[in-house]
Amino acid sequence: VYPGWTQMLLLVLVPFATANFIPVSAVSGRWAMGSALLWPGLAAVICVAVAWRLWDLAFLHYESTGS
């Protein structure tokens, strides 16, 4: 939807999504920053693995209509 330069600006230079994934408690020092970066990444990997497996399972019994 956005031109290339706008995508680069929003995804690389101004990553708004970072604020959604790093808890404030880690930024304020009440929680280890390593954990704050590890757990969301681990959760993402698990979600992708589950989704991928479910996708593969969905097509095991798929039969085309042939039309």
C-alpha positions as CSV (number, residue, x, y, z in Angstrom):
1,V,0.0,0.0,0.0
2,Y,2.8,2.4,0.9
3,P,5.7,3.4,-1.4
4,G,9.1,1.8,-0.7
5,W,10.6,4.8,1.1
6,T,7.6,5.0,3.4
7,Q,7.8,1.2,4.2
8,M,11.5,1.6,5.0
9,L,10.8,4.6,7.2
10,L,8.1,2.8,9.2
11,L,9.7,-0.6,9.4
12,V,13.4,0.3,10.0
13,L,13.9,3.9,11.1
14,V,10.8,4.3,13.2
15,P,9.7,0.9,14.5
16,F,6.5,1.7,16.3
17,A,5.9,-2.1,16.9
18,T,8.8,-2.2,19.3
19,A,6.8,-0.4,21.9
20,N,4.2,-3.2,21.7
21,F,6.7,-6.0,22.3
22,I,9.0,-4.6,24.9
23,P,7.3,-4.3,28.3
24,V,7.6,-1.1,30.2
25,S,8.9,-3.0,33.2
26,A,11.9,-4.0,31.2
27,V,12.6,-0.5,30.0
28,S,12.2,0.9,33.6
29,G,14.7,-1.8,34.9
30,R,12.2,-3.9,36.9
31,W,12.6,-6.8,34.5
32,A,15.6,-8.0,32.6
33,M,15.9,-6.6,29.1
34,G,17.1,-10.0,27.8
35,S,13.9,-11.7,29.0
36,A,11.9,-8.9,27.5
37,L,13.4,-9.6,24.1
38,L,13.6,-13.4,24.4
39,W,10.0,-14.2,25.4
40,P,8.1,-12.4,22.6
41,G,10.5,-13.9,20.1
42,L,10.0,-17.3,21.5
43,A,6.2,-16.9,21.5
44,A,6.4,-15.8,17.8
45,V,8.4,-18.9,16.9
46,I,6.0,-21.2,18.7
47,C,3.0,-19.5,17.1
48,V,4.5,-19.8,13.6
49,A,5.4,-23.5,14.2
50,V,1.8,-24.3,15.4
51,A,0.3,-22.4,12.4
52,W,2.6,-24.1,10.0
53,R,1.8,-27.6,11.4
54,L,-1.9,-26.9,11.3
55,W,-1.6,-25.7,7.7
56,D,0.2,-28.9,6.8
57,L,-2.4,-31.0,8.6
58,A,-5.3,-29.3,6.9
59,F,-3.9,-30.4,3.5
60,L,-3.3,-34.0,4.4
61,H,-7.0,-34.8,3.7
62,Y,-7.6,-32.2,1.0
63,E,-9.3,-33.4,-2.1
64,S,-9.8,-31.2,-5.1
65,T,-13.2,-31.1,-6.9
66,G,-11.4,-31.5,-10.2
67,S,-13.2,-28.5,-11.8
